[in-house]
Every structure is written in C-alpha cells, then in structure tokens.
Amino acid sequence: MHDIIIIGAGVAGCACARELSRYNADILVLEKEEDVCCGTSKANSAIVHAGYDAAHGSLMARLNVEGSRRMPALAKELDFAYEQCGSLVVCLSDDDRPALEKLYENGVANGVEGLRIVERAELAKMEPNIADAAVAALWAPTGGIVCPFGLTYALAENAAKNGVRFQFDTTVTGLHPLSEGGWQVDTDNGSYQARCLVNAAGVYADALHNLADAAHPMKITARRGDYFLLDHTAGQHVRHTVFQLPGKYGKGVLVTPTVHGNLLVGPTAIDVDDKEATATTAAGLDEVRTKSCLAVKDIPLRQTITSFAGLRAHEARHDFFIGEIAPGFVDCAAIESPGLSSAPAIGAMVAGIVQDSLQLEEKPDFDPTRKGILDPKTLSFEERAALIRQNPAYGQIICRCESVTEGEIIDAIHRTPGARSLDGVKRRTRAGMGRCQAGFCSPRVMEILARELGLRQSEITKSGGASKIIVGTNKDSL
C-alpha cells in the first residue's frame, strides 16, 4: 500500500507532489495522459496574477496572493522561466471608474503590494499601444508571466528527484474506502491502494469528489478559452500584461508578452459540456479579434503563428475546494484561474493537510533544487563553443525557428519524467513552437525520440495514445 496517491499531474498535482516529497512517504502520481502538463496546465494565459481580482476572504484570493509571492524564489530554486513584468487593468470609460476603484480596494484588502491607479498620460507612457479610449488603469507591479510547461515540469522533476513516482496512461475508473482505512483506486491499468488520496484531476475532479462524498455533490463545468499566439516579431507590442476592466463591453480579453518573446491574445470564456472539447471555433476566435483591440490598438494579428484553446475547471461557487472531505481523501478541486498563479501555495496547503492526517515526518535529505534544460543561446560565444567541443549534439540545430539543438532534445528525453512524444519534446525545449509550427523539425525530432527510446519511428506519437505520425515506411509496401 502506498502512503499517498495523487490523481492528476497538472500544475496543481505536481505542486502537491513536490511539497509532499519533503516528507518520508511512498508517493505515486497517476495520470491518464502520457505526460505531465497535458490538461488545463498546458493551455492557459501563462499569467501570474497579482491577486486583486478574487473575492476578498475567499480561499482563491488568499492562495493567489501567497502563490504570487512565492513564485520569484521558486523560479530561482527550480530554474524555470518567470518574469515580474507587472499588469494593467484598463478602464475604457469614465463611467467605469467606480468599478476600477472597487477592484483597487479589493486588491488592497487581499494584501496585494504596490497597487495604484494610473491616469491616461502615465498609462500611455507605460504602454504606447494602449487604445485611445483608455482613460486609466490599475497598475499591479507584482503581476508576472511564466512558462506553464516549465513550471509544471520543474515541479514534477523535483518531486521525482525526491522519490515521487509517476505512472502515465492510467485512467481512474473507480475508488472506494477500505475497511482497514485508506482507499482503493481502480484504473484501466490495475488497482492501487493508499492511506491517502489527493484529488487533483482538473475538469474531472468532480467525478472523483462525488465518489468519495456523494452527500455533497460537486459539478465542474469545462470553460473553454480561445487564444492567438503571435510570432516573436510581435512580442514587444505590449510590455506588461494588459487586462480589460469588465464594463459595458463585457469582460474582455488580455494581451500579454510571454517569457519566450511571443505575444499572447485571449481568452474567451465559453462553457462546454464536453470535457475534452479543446478545439478552437471560428466564433471564439472572432470574439478574441473583436475584444482585444478595445484596450490595445494595432495588434498585428496577421503575425499569428497558431491558435489554441484550453479548458478551465469552473465551479459555480467560483472558489478553490481544498480539504479532507472524507477520511484520507483530500480534494484539490475546482482549480481554475488563478490556479497557475496559486500553485505553489496550493501545493503547500495540500501537503499540510496530508501531513497532519498521516503524521508524516520531514525528510532530512530533501533537495529543493532542480536544474532546467541547458539552453546554449544563454551562453557566451566562448562558453557555447566549449560546450559543443565537449558534446557535439549542442552544435546540431534541429528546430530552426527556435534554435533548439539536438543536445537539448536528448536532455529532455532522458529526464524523469521525460519526453516520450513530439509534444513532450516541444513543451520542454520549444522545438516545434516557432513560426513553422514543427513543419521543419518534426522528422528529425522523431528520429531522435526513436533512437533514444529504443523504438521504431512508427511507434512515436504526437501526444501519446493513438496519435501516431506514420504507419510505416515506403519500402515496407514494395
């Protein structure tokens, strides 16, 4: 029997795993997809919210502010991309000033540092491309941007370094309490037992919650958000994350730089019945086009290199649900935005609950550090030349758009947990994230994956499961 099973390997589940790896415990993470970061965590705004928006007194507000405060130190400790660029909530009408003041007051009550309202003249200096209709904005200097893949992988790798095991391609089909205490988890890949379960199953967390506590049912709605991602050439169109104050035009969408130098525009907020419905729609993308230009002018949408959609785990009460709802069953549910921002604090809170329940002892040799994948572009010419002499794979450019080397891809594959698919490589190294969207580098990445994993190329997938790229070779048919 395991001490702890965590169901779900998104950013919340991996944050829980990392924090729980501080203790002497046998910990297993079960994930239905082929890798970590395959659900909500892979498709979001990549924003570290300052914490002024969530309702004062809510768990969401407290964990958002705490998670935002933890993020700079965590980024250094775990070596992932993070930038505290600050955020602006733009007011587009004098009629909406009371709402802007209310948002400021809520942020102050939540404990957000440095908040202030900037007027039109200062706003235009901060953001030259701000819309002509903008009259003022709420400035939050503690707002930031992060790589959601980098954060999630960093948490998972550090957890694994400290003894946590990950099992992928394993879907939970049922669970029930054991008479002697603890839980049995039934999956399509066998049954497992643990003294404590952590439910971090994203949009499916309600199904597991209802199995454990049918008397207090939960319903999570998948809320789809459509986005445009623009090329590096558009990355400096805004310098900060620009939100729109909800007003007569609705909630609006954000425009933000990314830590990798792109520009991100979106999202929509459309409730859908299908919890796998991550396809963009023409109507959703049209809404992004229309609303984005209300706060930021001249957005070069013709420089779009891809569009995508993600799902948020929305619960009608609009708060996080974290707690032990049955003996040995801990919910980490309804983690919608600002879940990414809150993840460090969510992990600490869940770990505290589980530690108290199981009376776990701290691990004396816990290692809180992790070194990210080496990016030769960050090195000086002399350092890079020395690296290539030592390992020629770092001199082989595989992805031209993002200048990703073979050495980086090999590193990504051999980490724990490591890349096993094209998407796994892409999210860890950005090979395939550039202007051509993997049109050039995919065959070479497939060759490297097959070679390093000891597989045939016909076994390599885009994202696990049945997403195979090829079915054979031309010579096979002759």
Secondary structure, DSSP 4 states (H G I P E B T S, - for coil): -EEEEEE--SHHHHHHHHHHTTBS--EEEE-SSSSSS-SGGGSS--EE--SSSSPTTSHHHHHHHHHHHHHHHHHHHHT--EE---EEEEE--GGGHHHHHHHHHHHHHHT-TT-EEEEHHHHHHH-TTB-TT--EEEEETT-EEE-HHHHHHHHHHHHHHTT-EEE-S--EEEEEE-TTSSEEEEETTEEEEEEEEEE--GGGHHHHHHHH-TTS---EEEEEEEEEEE-GGGTTS-SSEEEE--BTTBS--EEEE-TTS-EEEE---EEES-TT-----HHHHHHHHHHHHHHBS---GGGEEEEEEEEEEEETT-S-EEEEEETTEEEEE---TTHHHHHHHHHHHHHHHHHHHHTPPBPTT----------GGGS-HHHHHHHHHH-GGGG-EEETTTTEEHHHHHHHHTSSS---SHHHHHHHH-TT-STTTTTTTHHHHHHHHHHHHT--GGG-BSSSTT-BS-S--GGGG-
